[in-house]
Amino acid sequence: MQTGESVLAEADLTLIHALQIAPRASWTQLSAVLGASPDTLARRWEHLTAGGHAWAAFLPRHPGPEGPLYAWVEVDCAAGRSEETALALTGDACTLGVHQVTGDTDLVLLVRCPGLSALDDYLVRRVQRLSGVTRSRTQVVTAMHGVRNPWRLDQLTSRQAQQLGARDPKAPRRRPSRQLGELDEALILELAGDARRSAAELARTCGASESTVRRRLDALVGSGSLVHHCVPAPRFSGRPVWALIKADVPPSDMATTAAALSRMRQTPLVTSVTGGHNLAVGVWLRSVRELHDVTAGMGRAAPAIRIAGTSLSLRIHKAGAQVLGPDGRRTHHVRPDIRRA
């Protein structure tokens, strides 16, 4: 595996950044900002998505005041059963990450469930019943301190970003709607695989008029009911190596430690957890060799932290809702379970 550089051209990264800002802008609108013809941009995006190098998707945001429950789940497998088990778990809507890893376990999952009861049901009735699983250990996430898109790009100039209508990250957002109609749910399921699907295509698929689809899409996006992801596949992102770092932090130092770690570029996911260690940090690295530099940097940024262990991902089977093949390319997506999100 190449670990140091992206195979994506500058024009590819520029287009991805533009779509991160304006996910459903027309090719004509993007053309006016990026300086390439609409046909050229459309062909470039088709090449990226068809090849599994990048994707754009909308996923439902949890509408409740407390949000969903997240957990890290370590899975031990019988000899020779790790890949088979990982592939089975990628098909579950509640797994947002499935990694084959180094260390004292075989798989690490990031799981999202509506609550403790649903998590228990998933572990008992699904994970522990898989024939390849010998044991599982769960660390419930009690707080998410830093959640950033590790592949948020910085290709466009500030003027270009403004032209595309970049939203002020400090601007208030409306609370997601608690009630989704049948059309809303149908649209979300379709957009989970491709956020660029046209209103006309969605109207045909969902059995509604194009004007109604446009109106409902505007309402869903404007209310914050959808979370947009437009990213390169990790394998081609320039930061293809994932690791989970476990650490111990005195409770009195947790807030300052988590804040310091959240400011580091390589640590987009900082979580407080239950279990033998109280901090779990997901990192994305340029190479395996960078892991030492990152852990050393964590110690400098947060002197109270004590690194307890690291697990490197040997293969990423799933990132978010997207399933990745052995070569790191996206193969397909798993439809979200809207009613349990």
N, C-alpha and C positions, 0 to 999 in steps of 0.2 A: 504493500500500500504506500503510495506517495503520501507524505504527511506535511510537507512544507509549503506547498503553493497551490493556488487555484488554477484549474484548467480553463476557467471562464475568461473570456476576453473582456477588455475594458468596456466595450459597448454592451456586453451582457450584464455586467454589474451595474452600469448606469441605468439600463432598462429595469432591472430588479429594484433598484432604489426608487425609481420613479413610481413603480407599482406599489411599493411599500407606502408611499405617500398618498397616491391616488389610485386605489385598487381597481376602480371601475371606470376610469377615464377612457374615453374613446381613443383609438389609434390616431385619429386626426388631432385631438387635443394634445396627446403626448408628442406628436410630430412637431407641433409648433414650439415645444419647449426643448426637445432633444435634438432637433435639426436633422432628423432622418425621415424618410417618407413613411406614411402610414403602412404601406405594403411591406416595407423593409422591417418595420417594428413588429408587425403581425407575424411575418415569417420567422423572425428571430425568436419571438416568444414561443411559437409553435415548435421550433427546433429544441428549445430549452425544455419545454414540458414533455414533448414526445420522447425525448431522450432521457427523461428522469433526472435532469440536471437541476431543475428548479420547479417550484409550484407556487400557486396562489390559492388560498382557501379561506373560507369563512367558517368559524365554529361558534356554537352558541355560548354566550356568557351566562353563568349561573345567576338567576334573578334574585335569589334569596338574600337577606341581609347578612347572613353569616358565610355564605359561599359554600362550595363543596368541601369535602374532606380529602386530603391528599395523604399518601403513605408511600414510603420506600419499602419494597418487599424483596428480600433476598431468597432465592430459590436454589436449593441443592438438588441435583439430578443424578439419576443412576448413570453408571458409566456408559458413555456413548449416546446418551439421550438428551443432551443439552440443546442441540439444534432443533430436534424434533419438538421439544417442549417449548422452546422460544417461538417457533413458527406457529404453534397452536395459540400461544398467548397474544401474538400480534393481532389476531382476529377479534379480540375482545375490545369493545368500545371504551372500556374504562382504563385500559393501559395506554398511557401517554409516552411511555418509554420502555423499550425492551432491549436489554444489553446482555451479551455474553461477555463475561469479565474475568480478569485475573483475580487471584486472592483466594480467600477461604470459602467462596461460594461460586456457583456457576452462572447464575443470572441475577440481574438487578432490574426490578420493575419500578416505574413511577406510576402509581395507580390513583385515579380520582373516582370517588364515590359520593353519593349524597350525604352519607353519615356513617357512624360506627356500625350500625346494624347492617347496612348494605355492604360495608367493607368485610364484615365477618361472614356474610352470606357468600361473597365472592371468593374469599379465601377457603372457606370450608367446602362449598359446593362446586367450586370450579378448580382453583389452583391445586388444592390438596388431593383432589380426585384424579388428577392427570397421572397416568401410569408411570411416566418418567420422573415424577417428583418424589423425592425421598424426605424432604424437610423444607419448611419455609419459616422465615423470621421477618417480622413486620415492625417498622418504626413509623409511628403515626406522626405526621407533620403538625406541630402545634402552632407554628407561625412561619409565614413566608416573608422574609425580610427584604430580599432583593430578587425581583423577577424582571429580567430584561430580555429582549430579543438579542441573542448573541450574534445574530447575523444582520443586525440593523446596519445598513451601509451608509457611507458618507461620500458618495460619488458626485452628487449634484452641487452646483453652487447655491448659495443662499437665495440668489435671485430666481434660479430655476425652481427651487423648492417652494418659494413664495408663489410663483406662477401656477404651480400645481395645487396650491391651496393647502400647504402644510399647516396642520392644526397646532396651535399652541399647546404643548403638553400640560401646561398648568390650567388650561381652560376647563371649566366645569363640564361634566358630561351628565346627560339625563340618565336617570336610573332605568336599567333594562325593564321592559314590560314583563309582568308576572304571567300574563295570559297570552299564549300563542294560539292563533287560529290554525285550522287545517292547512290553509295555503301557506302561512308562515312556516309551519313545520316542513312542508314539502319543499319550500324554497331553501331552507337551511340544509336539508339533506342533499339537495342538488349542489349547493354552493360549497359544501364541505369538500368536494372533490375538485372544484374548479370555480374560483371566485370571478372569473372572467366570462362566464357563460352569459350570452346576450339575453336581454329581456324577451326577445322574440322566441328564442329557443326554450327559455324557462316557461314561457306562456304555453307553448305546445306541449311540453313535458308535463306541466302541472294542471293543464286543462282550464286555464284562466285567460282573460284578455291581457294583451300586452300592457295596456294602460294600468290595469289593476296590479299587475306584477311590478311595474315601475313604482307605483305608489307604495306598495307593501315593502319593496326593497328600500326605498327612501326612509320609510318609517323604522324598519329594523336597524339600518345602519345609523340613522340619526339618534335613535334611542339608546345606542350602546348595547343592544341585544346580541350583536355579533362581534367576535374578535377576529381581526384579519391577520393572516400569516402569508407573507410573500418572501420566500427565502430560497437560497441555493441549497441543494442537498449537501449535508455536512461533508461528504467525501470531496466535494468540489468547492468548498467554502473558504479554504485557506486555514481553517481551524477544524480539521477532521477528527481529532482524537478527543474522546469523551472520558472523563474520569469522575468518580465519586470519592470525595475526601471526607472522612469522619474525624471529628475533633471534639475535644472537651473544653468547655468555657465555664468559668465560675458564673453562676446565675446573675450576680451583681454586675458582671462585665458583659452580659450577653448583648444588650442594646448597643453599646459602643462598638463591640467587636463586629456584630452583624452589619452595622452601618459602614464600618471601615472596609469590610470584605465586599459589600455591595458596590463600592466605588471602583473595585478592580475590574479591568476589562475582561479578564478570563473567568470571572465568577458570576455568571448571570443568574444563578439560582442558589440562594442562601436560605437554609431552612433550619428551624429549631425542631428537634425530634424527641420522641420517647425512646427508651431503651438504654443500652450500656453507655452510649455517648449522646451528648445533647445537641450536636450540630452536624448537619450533613450538607455538603456544598457540591453542587454539580458544576464542573468546569469544562471548557472547550479549549483545546491546545493546538498549537501549530504542529507539534511533534511530541513523541514520548519523552524526549529529553527535556522538554519545557516543564514537565511536572515538578521537577526539583526546584526550578526557579519560582514556580507559582507557590509551592508550599513555603519556600523561604520568604517570598514576598508577603504571604499571609501572616507569617510570624512577625515581620517588620511592621506591617500595617496594624496588626492587632496583637500586642505583646502578651495578652492574657491567654491566647489560644494555645492548645497543645494538640498537635496532630496525632491521631490515634491509628489511622490506617488509610490506605488508598486502594482503589480498584480501578484498573484501566479497562476500557471496553475493547475487546478483541473484535467484536462485530456489533454493529448497530442494526437491529432488526426493525425497530419502529421509532419514529421521531414525531411526537404529536399524534396526529391521526394518520400519518403517512407510513406505509410499509416500504422498507428498503431491501433491495436484493443483495446478493453476495458481493456485487461490484459497487455497492453504495448508491446505486441509482434508485429513484422512486419507481415502484412497480404499480402501486394502487393505493387507495385510501380506505380506511374503515369508517363506515357511516357512524355518526355520533348517535348515542341513545338520548334523544332529546328529553324524554320524560324523566330520565334519571340523571340528567346533567347537573 
